[in-house]
Amino acid sequence: MYASAVCIDGDDDSIMKVESKILNWLKKTNFMLDEERDIMGNMTYNDDEIKKGLGYEQLQRYVPIKLKEEKIDLEA
């Protein structure tokens, strides 16, 4: 299972910000980082019109996650 988000391709600050937000989100869920697998990325195809409108290429980040062994109370 993966948590996924989009960042700016080639922009290390954007990539690290997205990964940090995913890791912070995980703290509030019953999931945790699955350190046995690697974080993956996939460059999405944007045609010229989309690239022009966005001003950058997109990169999809996939952070491997798994269920926590001990669940947290999400309603607290």
Backbone as a chain_set.jsonl record, in Angstrom:
{"seq": "MYASAVCIDGDDDSIMKVESKILNWLKKTNFMLDEERDIMGNMTYNDDEIKKGLGYEQLQRYVPIKLKEEKIDLEA", "coords": {"N": [[0.855, -1.154, 0.0], [0.451, 2.305, -0.633], [0.981, 5.749, 0.2], [0.207, 8.605, -1.606], [1.257, 11.498, -3.441], [1.505, 14.598, -5.279], [4.282, 16.381, -6.579], [6.679, 18.93, -7.55], [8.553, 18.117, -10.307], [12.023, 17.594, -10.269], [12.536, 19.521, -8.379], [13.983, 19.661, -5.473], [13.263, 20.747, -2.968], [10.447, 20.836, -3.104], [9.895, 18.116, -3.387], [10.88, 17.079, -0.932], [9.229, 18.481, 0.83], [6.679, 17.459, 0.231], [7.053, 14.741, 0.902], [7.558, 15.036, 3.639], [5.096, 16.063, 4.511], [3.449, 13.859, 4.028], [4.575, 12.007, 5.839], [4.03, 13.32, 8.25], [1.231, 13.274, 8.153], [0.839, 10.527, 8.406], [1.288, 10.109, 11.126], [-1.102, 10.701, 12.287], [-2.788, 8.699, 11.686], [-3.785, 5.212, 11.355], [-1.696, 4.038, 10.109], [1.724, 3.401, 9.122], [5.089, 4.232, 8.117], [6.462, 2.025, 5.784], [9.351, 0.724, 6.06], [10.7, -1.281, 4.803], [10.407, -1.133, 2.151], [11.083, 0.92, -0.739], [10.691, 4.479, -1.265], [8.939, 5.625, -4.049], [8.904, 7.18, -7.321], [7.146, 8.744, -10.023], [7.19, 10.194, -13.106], [4.679, 12.124, -14.303], [2.928, 12.331, -17.401], [2.61, 15.333, -18.99], [0.946, 17.204, -21.35], [2.01, 19.808, -23.637], [0.339, 22.061, -23.281], [-0.731, 21.762, -20.693], [1.652, 21.718, -19.209], [2.554, 24.299, -19.776], [0.535, 25.802, -18.557], [0.776, 25.011, -15.848], [3.448, 25.536, -15.377], [5.496, 23.88, -14.71], [6.863, 20.505, -14.56], [5.22, 17.568, -13.372], [5.663, 15.326, -10.592], [4.847, 12.249, -9.35], [4.781, 11.014, -6.113], [5.276, 8.082, -4.265], [4.834, 6.78, -1.215], [5.712, 4.105, 0.729], [3.493, 2.373, 2.849], [2.167, 0.8, 5.831], [-0.12, -1.027, 7.946], [-0.316, -0.032, 11.357], [0.858, -1.92, 14.119], [-0.241, -1.551, 16.608], [-3.179, 0.043, 17.1], [-4.269, 3.485, 16.979], [-6.377, 5.811, 18.769], [-8.479, 7.391, 16.773], [-10.432, 9.254, 17.167], [-9.796, 10.902, 19.206]], "CA": [[0.0, 0.0, 0.0], [1.236, 3.531, -0.726], [0.393, 7.087, 0.273], [0.676, 9.24, -2.827], [1.049, 12.94, -3.59], [2.18, 15.19, -6.435], [5.215, 17.478, -6.311], [7.301, 19.491, -8.75], [9.671, 17.296, -10.743], [13.31, 18.271, -10.32], [12.626, 20.516, -7.305], [14.227, 18.901, -4.244], [12.482, 21.323, -1.865], [9.068, 20.382, -3.278], [9.876, 16.675, -3.123], [11.045, 16.873, 0.511], [8.04, 19.026, 1.491], [5.598, 16.492, 0.032], [7.345, 13.557, 1.707], [7.39, 15.433, 5.036], [3.656, 16.155, 4.775], [2.923, 12.493, 4.101], [5.031, 11.418, 7.099], [3.252, 13.957, 9.321], [-0.124, 12.735, 8.047], [0.853, 9.159, 8.919], [1.248, 10.153, 12.588], [-2.497, 10.881, 12.698], [-3.555, 7.589, 11.119], [-3.412, 3.869, 11.805], [-0.674, 3.55, 9.187], [3.088, 3.832, 9.395], [6.011, 4.055, 7.006], [6.976, 0.667, 5.589], [10.768, 0.957, 5.762], [11.251, -2.402, 4.04], [10.259, -0.805, 0.729], [11.581, 2.244, -1.109], [9.81, 5.514, -1.807], [9.04, 5.614, -5.507], [8.417, 8.351, -8.029], [6.743, 8.54, -11.403], [6.942, 11.45, -13.82], [3.432, 12.069, -15.059], [3.015, 12.99, -18.701], [1.801, 16.537, -19.178], [1.145, 17.762, -22.681], [2.583, 21.162, -23.605], [-0.632, 23.027, -22.766], [-0.774, 21.615, -19.232], [2.95, 22.163, -18.697], [2.581, 25.761, -19.872], [-0.376, 26.323, -17.534], [1.336, 24.765, -14.521], [4.779, 26.136, -15.275], [6.458, 22.865, -14.277], [6.502, 19.095, -14.741], [4.778, 16.957, -12.123], [6.221, 14.05, -10.169], [4.006, 11.551, -8.382], [5.579, 10.315, -5.1], [4.597, 6.964, -3.623], [5.499, 6.456, 0.042], [5.166, 2.823, 1.176], [2.917, 2.393, 4.194], [1.55, -0.436, 6.308], [-0.914, -0.839, 9.156], [0.388, -0.094, 12.633], [0.498, -3.107, 14.899], [-1.104, -1.072, 17.683], [-3.993, 1.124, 16.549], [-4.473, 4.673, 17.805], [-7.756, 6.296, 18.818], [-8.567, 8.483, 15.809], [-11.454, 10.219, 17.575], [-9.268, 11.727, 20.316]], "C": [[0.914, 1.233, 0.0], [0.374, 4.757, -0.43], [1.002, 7.842, -0.899], [0.351, 10.726, -2.841], [1.869, 13.433, -4.779], [3.092, 16.317, -5.973], [5.794, 17.958, -7.639], [8.524, 18.659, -9.099], [10.945, 18.132, -10.816], [13.518, 19.312, -9.24], [12.751, 19.778, -5.971], [13.429, 19.43, -3.061], [11.028, 20.851, -1.922], [8.946, 18.9, -2.932], [9.952, 16.412, -1.621], [9.823, 17.377, 1.287], [6.875, 18.037, 1.398], [5.826, 15.253, 0.893], [7.15, 13.854, 3.191], [5.909, 15.507, 5.403], [3.021, 14.774, 4.865], [3.317, 11.856, 5.428], [4.296, 12.027, 8.289], [1.812, 13.458, 9.323], [-0.193, 11.338, 8.653], [0.743, 9.119, 10.438], [-0.185, 10.228, 13.113], [-3.399, 9.748, 12.204], [-3.155, 6.276, 11.785], [-2.451, 3.202, 10.823], [0.691, 4.057, 9.625], [3.929, 3.599, 8.146], [6.464, 2.599, 6.965], [8.418, 0.799, 5.117], [11.422, -0.184, 4.998], [11.158, -2.162, 2.535], [10.715, 0.632, 0.49], [10.454, 3.19, -1.503], [10.025, 5.54, -3.313], [8.526, 6.925, -6.086], [8.073, 7.998, -9.46], [6.472, 9.899, -12.026], [5.654, 11.29, -14.613], [3.624, 12.783, -16.387], [2.064, 14.174, -18.717], [2.025, 17.034, -20.594], [1.584, 19.221, -22.542], [1.636, 22.195, -23.012], [-0.703, 22.97, -21.235], [0.53, 22.102, -18.615], [3.046, 23.689, -18.716], [1.699, 26.376, -18.783], [0.168, 26.161, -16.13], [2.664, 25.489, -14.317], [5.847, 25.153, -14.812], [5.956, 21.469, -14.652], [6.114, 18.524, -13.382], [5.491, 15.63, -11.876], [5.292, 13.458, -9.122], [4.927, 10.791, -7.434], [4.711, 9.251, -4.451], [5.404, 6.562, -2.395], [4.888, 5.158, 0.567], [4.685, 2.896, 2.622], [2.378, 1.014, 4.54], [0.761, -0.113, 7.563], [-0.015, -0.891, 10.387], [-0.057, -1.348, 13.359], [-0.443, -2.734, 16.035], [-1.867, 0.14, 17.165], [-4.104, 2.279, 17.537], [-5.948, 5.053, 17.772], [-7.862, 7.525, 17.93], [-9.573, 9.547, 16.215], [-10.978, 11.13, 18.694], [-8.754, 13.055, 19.808]], "O": [[2.009, 1.205, 0.562], [-0.809, 4.796, -0.768], [2.201, 7.723, -1.153], [-0.681, 11.16, -2.328], [2.804, 12.768, -5.225], [2.735, 17.105, -5.097], [5.443, 17.455, -8.707], [9.431, 18.511, -8.28], [10.945, 19.238, -11.356], [14.58, 19.932, -9.186], [11.754, 19.326, -5.407], [12.963, 18.647, -2.233], [10.448, 20.506, -0.892], [8.0, 18.488, -2.261], [9.179, 15.613, -1.091], [9.426, 16.772, 2.284], [6.17, 17.81, 2.381], [4.898, 14.767, 1.54], [6.632, 13.013, 3.926], [5.511, 15.064, 6.481], [2.143, 14.55, 5.698], [2.482, 11.229, 6.08], [3.974, 11.317, 9.241], [1.235, 13.242, 10.388], [-1.161, 10.999, 9.332], [0.16, 8.182, 10.984], [-0.447, 9.857, 14.257], [-4.623, 9.834, 12.295], [-2.295, 6.246, 12.665], [-2.397, 1.977, 10.716], [0.8, 5.012, 10.394], [3.534, 2.867, 7.239], [6.808, 2.018, 7.994], [8.678, 0.965, 3.925], [12.577, -0.071, 4.587], [11.753, -2.893, 1.743], [10.729, 1.453, 1.407], [9.411, 2.77, -2.003], [11.159, 5.483, -3.79], [7.808, 7.677, -5.426], [8.637, 7.069, -10.037], [5.636, 10.662, -11.541], [5.552, 10.428, -15.486], [4.399, 13.735, -16.48], [0.863, 14.028, -18.485], [3.165, 17.262, -21.001], [1.53, 19.791, -21.453], [2.076, 23.108, -22.313], [-0.732, 24.005, -20.569], [0.516, 22.817, -17.612], [3.563, 24.294, -17.776], [2.085, 27.365, -18.158], [0.04, 27.066, -15.305], [2.959, 25.987, -13.23], [6.982, 25.55, -14.548], [4.794, 21.281, -15.01], [6.633, 18.96, -12.354], [5.867, 14.917, -12.806], [4.988, 14.103, -8.119], [5.765, 10.008, -7.883], [3.548, 9.495, -4.127], [6.523, 6.063, -2.516], [3.686, 5.102, 0.826], [5.379, 3.411, 3.499], [2.162, 0.174, 3.666], [0.946, 0.942, 8.171], [0.923, -1.685, 10.454], [-1.202, -1.784, 13.232], [-1.337, -3.504, 16.387], [-1.261, 1.156, 16.826], [-4.043, 2.092, 18.752], [-6.679, 4.665, 16.86], [-7.382, 8.596, 18.301], [-9.564, 10.643, 15.655], [-11.699, 12.047, 19.087], [-8.277, 13.873, 20.593]]}, "num_chains": 1, "name": "protein.A"}
